[in-house]
Amino acid sequence: MMTSPTTQNKRSSRGFTLIELCVVLVIISVILALAFPRYGGFLTRGSMRSEARRLAAMARYLSSESSRQRRVHYLNFDVDKDTYWVTVDEGKGRPVQESTHLTRPRTLPGGIRFKDVTVFAVRKKNAMRRRVAFYPGGENDEALIHFSDYGKDRFFTLHIKPYNGHCALYDDYFKGYGKLFE
């Protein structure tokens, strides 16, 4: 049985050659190489936002726990090690580390760090500390927590407001407002 020339052309044109596949892979690689640095920034910003939300939730939790337990709770920061943890005042000014799942020590995920942490004490104006106190009466120290990536060109700010653990998130380096922040 003989095949026509058109049938032979259809059979030989099925599929791609190895050269065509290599060219497509090179084009896709170039596009990904150009797009990934921008996409990587979204990942870092997402990590900063996620960590700021976790800290905001912890601030609300500590505010309610300090009111419920009638004890001062502290949110502590080690800026150099990019860690934070919770302690509770057991009396006579002796804070003891809290060890529940929600309050265990945490380290920031890779790629982000604390740029700085500024805490303005409610009871002593302009006192700077690296821990935020949550008091049984519902007030707490006001704080600005700045996150950055290791390239130091992206920032995210968590502002813990002075009452009931209320927080605000800013997609940039927020310096604050009013006389307290000047």
N, CA, C and O of each residue as an XYZ file, in Angstrom:
728
protein
N       0.834     -1.171      0.000
C       0.000      0.000      0.000
C       0.876      1.230      0.000
O       1.846      1.326      0.752
N       0.532      2.136     -0.825
C       1.320      3.352     -0.965
C       0.630      4.500     -0.241
O      -0.598      4.578     -0.198
N       1.441      5.390      0.326
C       0.878      6.563      0.996
C       1.107      7.772      0.136
O       2.093      7.860     -0.596
N       0.198      8.693      0.231
C       0.323      9.909     -0.566
C       1.335     10.848      0.077
O       1.625     10.710      1.266
N       1.874     11.787     -0.669
C       2.837     12.731     -0.101
C       2.238     13.592      1.013
O       2.947     13.967      1.946
N       0.946     13.909      0.928
C       0.341     14.722      1.992
C       0.249     13.939      3.281
O       0.412     14.525      4.351
N       0.000     12.667      3.235
C      -0.069     11.839      4.426
C       1.311     11.738      5.075
O       1.434     11.766      6.300
N       2.336     11.621      4.249
C       3.695     11.562      4.784
C       4.056     12.863      5.488
O       4.691     12.829      6.542
N       3.672     14.000      4.940
C       3.965     15.305      5.555
C       3.245     15.451      6.896
O       3.803     16.026      7.831
N       2.012     14.939      7.006
C       1.264     15.040      8.260
C       1.927     14.208      9.347
O       2.012     14.634     10.499
N       2.389     13.036      8.984
C       3.028     12.181      9.980
C       4.358     12.763     10.437
O       4.683     12.677     11.621
N       5.108     13.329      9.569
C       6.423     13.843      9.951
C       6.333     15.185     10.670
O       7.305     15.594     11.305
N       5.202     15.886     10.596
C       5.086     17.191     11.240
C       4.485     17.108     12.644
O       4.284     18.144     13.278
N       4.189     15.897     13.150
C       3.657     15.765     14.495
C       4.769     16.004     15.508
O       5.901     15.561     15.311
N       4.437     16.724     16.622
C       5.405     16.924     17.702
C       6.355     18.073     17.429
O       6.262     18.764     16.415
N       7.282     18.256     18.377
C       8.255     19.333     18.288
C       9.643     18.727     18.246
O       9.888     17.638     18.764
N      10.525     19.448     17.627
C      11.916     18.985     17.609
C      12.590     19.397     18.911
O      12.096     20.261     19.636
N      13.690     18.785     19.185
C      14.440     19.109     20.395
C      14.901     20.562     20.372
O      14.915     21.217     21.414
N      15.264     21.058     19.250
C      15.716     22.459     19.132
C      14.566     23.412     19.463
O      14.769     24.397     20.172
N      13.362     23.129     18.957
C      12.205     23.980     19.246
C      11.898     23.988     20.750
O      11.599     25.040     21.315
N      11.970     22.848     21.382
C      11.728     22.782     22.827
C      12.781     23.561     23.606
O      12.455     24.242     24.579
N      14.028     23.468     23.191
C      15.100     24.223     23.870
C      14.891     25.723     23.723
O      15.112     26.470     24.677
N      14.470     26.175     22.553
C      14.229     27.606     22.335
C      13.099     28.090     23.242
O      13.203     29.161     23.840
N      12.020     27.311     23.349
C      10.900     27.683     24.214
C      11.347     27.743     25.675
O      10.969     28.669     26.391
N      12.140     26.778     26.127
C      12.641     26.786     27.498
C      13.532     27.993     27.779
O      13.470     28.563     28.868
N      14.350     28.383     26.823
C      15.206     29.566     26.995
C      14.347     30.822     27.113
O      14.618     31.681     27.952
N      13.325     30.932     26.286
C      12.442     32.110     26.335
C      11.724     32.169     27.687
O      11.646     33.236     28.295
N      11.204     31.047     28.157
C      10.521     31.011     29.458
C      11.495     31.358     30.581
O      11.128     32.076     31.511
N      12.716     30.867     30.512
C      13.728     31.168     31.533
C      14.046     32.654     31.583
O      14.184     33.219     32.667
N      14.163     33.292     30.427
C      14.448     34.733     30.386
C      13.294     35.521     30.990
O      13.518     36.460     31.753
N      12.069     35.148     30.655
C      10.900     35.847     31.204
C      10.848     35.694     32.721
O      10.598     36.668     33.431
N      11.083     34.481     33.225
C      11.081     34.266     34.676
C      12.209     35.018     35.368
O      12.023     35.545     36.464
N      13.373     35.070     34.738
C      14.500     35.795     35.330
C      14.193     37.280     35.438
O      14.628     37.933     36.386
N      13.461     37.816     34.494
C      13.095     39.235     34.558
C      11.960     39.484     35.550
O      11.930     40.531     36.197
N      11.037     38.549     35.678
C       9.857     38.751     36.526
C      10.094     38.387     37.985
O       9.452     38.967     38.861
N      10.983     37.458     38.279
C      11.136     36.969     39.646
C      11.576     38.020     40.658
O      11.044     38.018     41.768
N      12.512     38.918     40.351
C      12.867     39.936     41.362
C      11.663     40.768     41.807
O      11.553     41.103     42.986
N      10.779     41.098     40.903
C       9.576     41.833     41.299
C       8.664     40.964     42.139
O       8.104     41.426     43.133
N       8.513     39.722     41.751
C       7.655     38.810     42.502
C       8.246     38.515     43.874
O       7.502     38.373     44.845
N       9.563     38.420     43.972
C      10.231     38.195     45.252
C       9.928     39.310     46.246
O       9.806     39.056     47.445
N       9.805     40.541     45.756
C       9.433     41.660     46.615
C       8.045     41.490     47.199
O       7.801     41.861     48.347
N       7.133     40.931     46.411
C       5.789     40.676     46.928
C       5.826     39.629     48.026
O       5.077     39.720     48.998
N       6.695     38.629     47.878
C       6.809     37.603     48.915
C       7.321     38.203     50.209
O       6.800     37.904     51.284
N       8.350     39.057     50.113
C       8.905     39.690     51.311
C       7.873     40.600     51.961
O       7.700     40.564     53.180
N       7.192     41.406     51.174
C       6.172     42.298     51.725
C       5.058     41.483     52.360
O       4.528     41.870     53.401
N       4.698     40.372     51.755
C       3.677     39.501     52.335
C       4.125     38.915     53.662
O       3.323     38.788     54.587
N       5.406     38.554     53.766
C       5.935     38.026     55.023
C       5.920     39.091     56.106
O       5.565     38.812     57.251
N       6.309     40.325     55.744
C       6.291     41.415     56.719
C       4.865     41.685     57.185
O       4.621     41.859     58.379
N       3.928     41.719     56.246
C       2.528     41.966     56.588
C       2.000     40.839     57.487
O       1.306     41.100     58.469
N       2.326     39.610     57.153
C       1.871     38.466     57.953
C       2.428     38.525     59.372
O       1.703     38.277     60.335
N       3.707     38.851     59.504
C       4.314     38.925     60.834
C       3.742     40.100     61.626
O       3.535     39.985     62.834
N       3.485     41.227     60.959
C       2.870     42.374     61.640
C       1.463     42.019     62.117
O       1.061     42.413     63.212
N       0.725     41.287     61.313
C      -0.620     40.865     61.734
C      -0.542     39.907     62.913
O      -1.375     39.966     63.818
N       0.453     39.025     62.910
C       0.623     38.105     64.036
C       0.906     38.889     65.318
O       0.355     38.577     66.374
N       1.771     39.911     65.223
C       2.078     40.737     66.395
C       0.853     41.548     66.832
O       0.626     41.725     68.029
N       0.066     42.038     65.877
C      -1.151     42.788     66.218
C      -2.140     41.880     66.951
O      -2.768     42.301     67.923
N      -2.277     40.650     66.490
C      -3.161     39.698     67.168
C      -2.632     39.397     68.573
O      -3.408     39.267     69.520
N      -1.323     39.289     68.697
C      -0.739     39.033     70.009
C      -0.979     40.221     70.941
O      -1.230     40.027     72.131
N      -0.906     41.446     70.417
C      -1.168     42.635     71.243
C      -2.602     42.621     71.752
O      -2.842     42.913     72.923
N      -3.552     42.289     70.896
C      -4.957     42.214     71.340
C      -5.134     41.112     72.388
O      -5.843     41.285     73.379
N      -4.480     39.984     72.147
C      -4.559     38.871     73.092
C      -3.972     39.264     74.453
O      -4.574     38.990     75.491
N      -2.807     39.902     74.448
C      -2.168     40.294     75.704
C      -2.981     41.343     76.444
O      -3.027     41.342     77.674
N      -3.616     42.229     75.712
C      -4.473     43.226     76.344
C      -5.635     42.544     77.064
O      -5.949     42.892     78.202
N      -6.265     41.592     76.417
C      -7.394     40.908     77.068
C      -6.915     40.004     78.211
O      -7.590     39.906     79.236
N      -5.769     39.346     78.052
C      -5.252     38.477     79.112
C      -4.820     39.274     80.342
O      -5.022     38.831     81.473
N      -4.228     40.441     80.124
C      -3.818     41.244     81.280
C      -5.042     41.715     82.063
O      -5.004     41.777     83.292
N      -6.126     42.048     81.363
C      -7.366     42.439     82.052
C      -7.993     41.247     82.764
O      -8.481     41.368     83.887
N      -7.975     40.104     82.106
C      -8.591     38.909     82.677
C      -7.825     38.394     83.886
O      -8.431     38.031     84.894
N      -6.482     38.357     83.796
C      -5.663     37.816     84.879
C      -5.295     38.861     85.938
O      -4.810     38.514     87.015
N      -5.526     40.133     85.628
C      -5.156     41.230     86.534
C      -3.654     41.258     86.803
O      -3.215     41.524     87.922
N      -2.878     40.980     85.763
C      -1.413     41.034     85.851
C      -0.871     41.725     84.614
O      -1.465     41.656     83.538
N       0.258     42.390     84.776
C       0.895     43.068     83.653
C       1.564     42.021     82.758
O       2.289     41.147     83.233
N       1.303     42.131     81.458
C       1.935     41.270     80.456
C       2.874     42.126     79.615
O       2.588     43.296     79.360
N       3.982     41.554     79.187
C       4.964     42.277     78.380
C       5.204     41.559     77.064
O       5.324     40.334     77.022
N       5.272     42.329     75.998
C       5.707     41.828     74.703
C       7.133     42.330     74.522
O       7.352     43.528     74.338
N       8.106     41.420     74.572
C       9.538     41.752     74.563
C      10.132     41.564     73.176
O       9.701     40.695     72.417
N      11.133     42.390     72.848
C      11.776     42.320     71.536
C      13.289     42.261     71.690
O      13.866     42.987     72.499
N      13.924     41.398     70.914
C      15.377     41.411     70.752
C      15.612     41.748     69.282
O      15.543     40.879     68.412
N      15.892     43.023     69.021
C      16.013     43.511     67.656
C      17.214     42.891     66.951
O      17.156     42.619     65.752
N      18.289     42.668     67.675
C      19.495     42.099     67.058
C      19.286     40.658     66.603
O      19.833     40.244     65.581
N      18.504     39.902     67.349
C      18.259     38.495     67.004
C      16.945     38.286     66.262
O      16.604     37.157     65.909
N      16.198     39.377     66.020
C      14.907     39.322     65.329
C      13.943     38.345     65.989
O      13.288     37.552     65.313
N      13.861     38.409     67.321
C      12.960     37.546     68.066
C      12.051     38.384     68.965
O      12.359     39.531     69.288
N      10.930     37.790     69.357
C      10.036     38.409     70.330
C       9.371     37.311     71.143
O       9.217     36.182     70.678
N       8.975     37.661     72.375
C       8.388     36.697     73.304
C       7.547     37.437     74.332
O       7.577     38.666     74.400
N       6.799     36.689     75.130
C       5.884     37.262     76.118
C       6.353     36.890     77.519
O       6.766     35.759     77.774
N       6.281     37.863     78.420
C       6.506     37.610     79.842
C       5.330     38.180     80.625
O       4.614     39.064     80.156
N       5.152     37.645     81.837
C       4.068     38.083     82.720
C       4.687     38.488     84.044
O       5.558     37.791     84.565
N       4.241     39.617     84.595
C       4.741     40.083     85.883
C       4.098     39.259     86.987
O       2.889     39.338     87.207
N       4.904     38.477     87.672
C       4.415     37.608     88.747
C       4.439     38.304     90.106
O       4.192     37.673     91.134
N       4.729     39.572     90.110
C       4.783     40.324     91.368
C       6.187     40.807     91.645
O       7.166     40.170     91.257
N       6.277     41.935     92.319
C       7.549     42.554     92.682
C       8.433     42.834     91.459
O       9.661     42.821     91.549
N       7.783     43.086     90.316
C       8.533     43.456     89.121
C       9.343     42.333     88.509
O      10.289     42.593     87.766
N       8.995     41.086     88.803
C       9.731     39.945     88.247
C       8.931     39.323     87.108
O       8.005     38.552     87.359
N       9.272     39.645     85.858
C       8.555     39.029     84.742
C       9.015     37.584     84.518
O      10.209     37.285     84.558
N       8.054     36.708     84.286
C       8.321     35.296     84.020
C       7.849     35.000     82.604
O       6.782     35.448     82.186
N       8.653     34.241     81.873
C       8.305     33.948     80.486
C       7.068     33.070     80.408
O       6.959     32.058     81.100
N       6.146     33.471     79.561
C       4.914     32.720     79.315
C       5.239     31.606     78.320
O       6.026     31.811     77.396
N       4.642     30.440     78.503
C       5.032     29.317     77.644
C       3.855     28.629     76.968
O       3.878     27.411     76.790
N       2.832     29.377     76.589
C       1.728     28.782     75.844
C       2.069     28.788     74.361
O       3.053     29.398     73.944
N       1.257     28.114     73.578
C       1.498     28.054     72.137
C       1.478     29.446     71.508
O       2.289     29.745     70.632
N       0.565     30.285     71.949
C       0.440     31.619     71.368
C       1.555     32.565     71.804
O       1.873     33.512     71.085
N       2.142     32.327     72.948
C       3.094     33.299     73.498
C       4.533     32.803     73.512
O       5.400     33.464     74.085
N       4.805     31.677     72.908
C       6.168     31.155     72.915
C       7.086     32.079     72.119
O       6.611     32.823     71.261
N       8.375     32.047     72.383
C       9.305     32.906     71.628
C       9.248     32.604     70.135
O       9.158     31.447     69.725
N       9.302     33.654     69.336
C       9.249     33.517     67.882
C      10.411     34.288     67.260
O      10.843     35.324     67.766
N      10.889     33.756     66.168
C      11.920     34.420     65.374
C      11.287     34.816     64.049
O      10.498     34.060     63.482
N      11.632     35.999     63.557
C      11.080     36.435     62.280
C      11.517     35.486     61.175
O      12.624     34.950     61.220
N      10.656     35.272     60.183
C      11.022     34.383     59.080
C      12.167     34.966     58.253
O      12.425     36.169     58.289
N      12.836     34.108     57.519
C      13.973     34.541     56.698
C      13.591     35.632     55.710
O      12.484     35.645     55.171
N      14.512     36.534     55.486
C      14.289     37.610     54.528
C      13.767     38.894     55.145
O      13.828     39.945     54.507
N      13.250     38.840     56.382
C      12.794     40.070     57.033
C      13.449     40.195     58.399
O      13.908     39.214     58.985
N      13.479     41.430     58.891
C      14.106     41.699     60.184
C      13.414     42.897     60.818
O      12.646     43.605     60.167
N      13.700     43.112     62.100
C      13.241     44.328     62.758
C      14.187     45.447     62.364
O      15.392     45.351     62.593
N      13.660     46.494     61.781
C      14.473     47.682     61.510
C      14.730     48.386     62.837
O      15.869     48.710     63.173
N      13.658     48.616     63.583
C      13.761     49.179     64.925
C      12.432     48.988     65.645
O      11.396     48.759     65.021
N      12.482     49.086     66.952
C      11.296     49.006     67.801
C      11.368     50.172     68.769
O      12.310     50.278     69.554
N      10.376     51.045     68.716
C      10.323     52.199     69.606
C       9.081     52.066     70.472
O       7.962     51.969     69.968
N       9.294     52.063     71.778
C       8.182     51.935     72.722
C       8.132     53.195     73.567
O       9.117     53.582     74.195
N       6.973     53.822     73.569
C       6.757     55.025     74.363
C       5.917     54.629     75.566
O       4.740     54.300     75.419
N       6.503     54.657     76.740
C       5.791     54.222     77.944
C       4.625     55.149     78.222
O       4.748     56.368     78.100
N       3.493     54.570     78.596
C       2.288     55.343     78.890
C       2.480     56.136     80.176
O       2.091     57.301     80.257
N       3.072     55.512     81.163
C       3.184     56.150     82.475
C       4.342     57.119     82.569
O       4.280     58.059     83.362
N       5.375     56.932     81.807
C       6.515     57.849     81.785
C       6.705     58.294     80.346
O       7.199     57.529     79.518
N       6.325     59.501     80.049
C       6.435     60.003     78.683
C       7.893     60.013     78.239
O       8.798     60.317     79.017
N       8.096     59.676     76.977
C       9.400     59.655     76.319
C      10.347     58.581     76.847
O      11.523     58.586     76.485
N       9.876     57.660     77.690
C      10.739     56.546     78.112
C      10.786     55.536     76.975
O       9.748     55.135     76.449
N      11.980     55.132     76.604
C      12.140     54.200     75.488
C      12.555     52.839     76.037
O      13.514     52.730     76.801
N      11.816     51.803     75.634
C      12.142     50.442     76.036
C      11.969     49.520     74.836
O      11.473     49.935     73.788
N      12.375     48.285     74.998
C      12.186     47.288     73.952
C      11.150     46.264     74.378
O      11.186     45.113     73.944
N      10.229     46.689     75.226
C       9.118     45.825     75.579
C       7.872     46.682     75.729
O       7.924     47.812     76.214
N       6.757     46.118     75.303
C       5.472     46.802     75.391
C       4.729     46.194     76.570
O       4.533     44.980     76.627
N       4.315     47.038     77.513
C       3.582     46.571     78.692
C       2.081     46.707     78.438
O       1.611     47.707     77.896
N       1.344     45.670     78.845
C      -0.119     45.653     78.772
C      -0.629     45.569     80.206
O      -0.372     44.595     80.913
N      -1.360     46.610     80.627
C      -1.779     46.748     82.012
C      -3.201     46.222     82.211
O      -3.987     46.193     81.263
N      -3.542     45.802     83.445
C      -4.872     45.244     83.714
C      -6.028     46.202     83.445
O      -7.138     45.749     83.162
N      -5.805     47.492     83.524
C      -6.871     48.465     83.303
C      -7.236     48.673     81.846
O      -8.150     49.446     81.556
N      -6.556     48.013     80.915
C      -6.885     48.152     79.500
C      -5.940     49.050     78.728
O      -6.029     49.129     77.503
N      -5.033     49.731     79.422
C      -4.080     50.563     78.686
C      -2.814     49.765     78.425
O      -2.557     48.745     79.065
N      -2.047     50.241     77.492
C      -0.770     49.618     77.176
C       0.184     50.674     76.654
O      -0.231     51.778     76.301
N       1.459     50.336     76.606
C       2.458     51.251     76.054
C       2.226     51.394     74.555
O       1.818     50.451     73.876
N       2.491     52.576     74.066
C       2.395     52.819     72.627
C       3.723     52.450     71.990
O       4.783     52.718     72.555
N       3.666     51.833     70.807
C       4.894     51.371     70.176
C       4.812     51.457     68.656
O       3.740     51.335     68.063
N       5.961     51.668     68.051
C       6.120     51.563     66.600
C       7.130     50.463     66.333
O       8.262     50.519     66.813
N       6.720     49.470     65.571
C       7.593     48.352     65.227
C       7.786     48.386     63.722
O       6.834     48.228     62.957
N       9.023     48.592     63.306
C       9.337     48.684     61.880
C      10.017     47.406     61.415
O      10.993     46.951     62.010
N       9.487     46.839     60.346
C      10.069     45.669     59.706
C      10.735     46.117     58.414
O      10.299     47.084     57.790
N      11.788     45.421     58.014
C      12.382     45.685     56.703
C      12.909     44.382     56.135
O      13.072     43.390     56.846
N      13.171     44.409     54.832
C      13.832     43.256     54.232
C      15.330     43.457     54.381
O      15.780     44.526     54.791
N      16.089     42.448     54.054
C      17.541     42.567     54.229
C      18.162     43.529     53.230
O      19.264     44.028     53.458
N      17.473     43.798     52.125
C      17.952     44.800     51.177
C      17.694     46.214     51.660
O      18.216     47.174     51.092
N      16.895     46.346     52.703
C      16.579     47.621     53.356
C      15.868     48.608     52.431
O      15.971     49.819     52.627
N      15.151     48.108     51.433
C      14.421     49.033     50.571
C      12.909     48.883     50.689
O      12.164     49.643     50.070
N      12.447     47.915     51.474
C      11.019     47.746     51.726
C      10.781     47.781     53.229
O      11.534     47.192     54.005
N       9.710     48.490     53.632
C       9.403     48.628     55.054
C       7.938     48.334     55.304
O       7.100     48.429     54.408
N       7.653     47.978     56.534
C       6.284     47.774     56.990
C       6.258     48.186     58.449
O       7.207     47.908     59.182
N       5.194     48.842     58.885
C       5.118     49.362     60.255
C       3.877     48.842     60.961
O       2.780     48.826     60.402
N       4.076     48.415     62.209
C       2.974     48.090     63.106
C       2.954     49.160     64.184
O       3.955     49.375     64.869
N       1.829     49.828     64.338
C       1.654     50.856     65.368
C       0.711     50.289     66.418
O      -0.482     50.125     66.161
N       1.242     49.990     67.601
C       0.402     49.533     68.714
C      -0.055     50.787     69.445
O       0.752     51.509     70.030
N      -1.344     51.033     69.405
C      -1.909     52.239     70.011
C      -2.074     52.032     71.519
O      -2.074     50.893     71.985
N      -2.215     53.127     72.292
C      -2.108     53.013     73.757
C      -3.295     52.427     74.508
O      -3.261     52.382     75.738
N      -4.332     51.983     73.834
C      -5.474     51.454     74.586
C      -5.983     50.160     73.977
O      -6.177     50.062     72.765
N      -6.197     49.164     74.836
C      -6.821     47.892     74.484
C      -6.127     47.134     73.358
O      -6.766     46.337     72.671
N      -4.850     47.364     73.159
C      -4.107     46.623     72.149
C      -4.513     46.934     70.722
O      -4.243     46.142     69.820
N      -5.161     48.080     70.498
C      -5.540     48.453     69.141
C      -4.285     48.716     68.319
O      -3.312     49.287     68.811
N      -4.322     48.290     67.057
C      -3.141     48.412     66.204
C      -3.518     48.969     64.844
O      -4.665     48.878     64.408
N      -2.526     49.547     64.188
C      -2.658     49.998     62.808
C      -1.449     49.477     62.039
O      -0.337     49.432     62.566
N      -1.678     49.086     60.795
C      -0.614     48.586     59.930
C      -0.382     49.578     58.807
O      -1.331     50.105     58.227
N       0.880     49.830     58.502
C       1.247     50.757     57.440
C       2.201     50.056     56.484
O       3.110     49.338     56.900
N       1.974     50.278     55.206
C       2.745     49.622     54.164
C       4.027     50.383     53.834
O       4.506     50.335     52.701
N       4.578     51.079     54.812
C       5.786     51.867     54.606
C       6.405     52.156     55.979
O       5.943     51.626     56.990
N       7.423     52.976     56.018
C       8.061     53.360     57.273
C       7.263     54.514     57.867
O       7.454     55.663     57.469
N       6.371     54.226     58.812
C       5.522     55.226     59.444
C       6.260     55.786     60.653
O       6.678     55.031     61.532
N       6.423     57.114     60.701
C       7.172     57.751     61.793
C       6.296     58.157     62.952
O       6.806     58.509     64.016
N       4.988     58.117     62.774
C       4.102     58.534     63.843
C       3.636     59.965     63.628
O       3.943     60.592     62.614
N       2.899     60.461     64.591
C       2.365     61.810     64.505
C       2.183     62.356     65.904
O       2.187     61.610     66.883
N       2.024     63.650     65.986
C       1.820     64.296     67.291
C       3.113     64.553     68.028
O       4.192     64.186     67.564
N       2.994     65.194     69.194
C       4.146     65.578     69.994
C       4.918     64.367     70.535
O       6.133     64.430     70.725
N       4.201     63.271     70.778
C       4.857     62.089     71.321
C       5.937     61.542     70.384
O       6.913     60.947     70.839
N       5.760     61.745     69.076
C       6.674     61.168     68.102
C       7.693     62.156     67.580
O       8.496     61.793     66.720
N       7.697     63.370     68.053
C       8.646     64.361     67.524
C      10.007     64.206     68.132
O      10.922     64.959     67.798
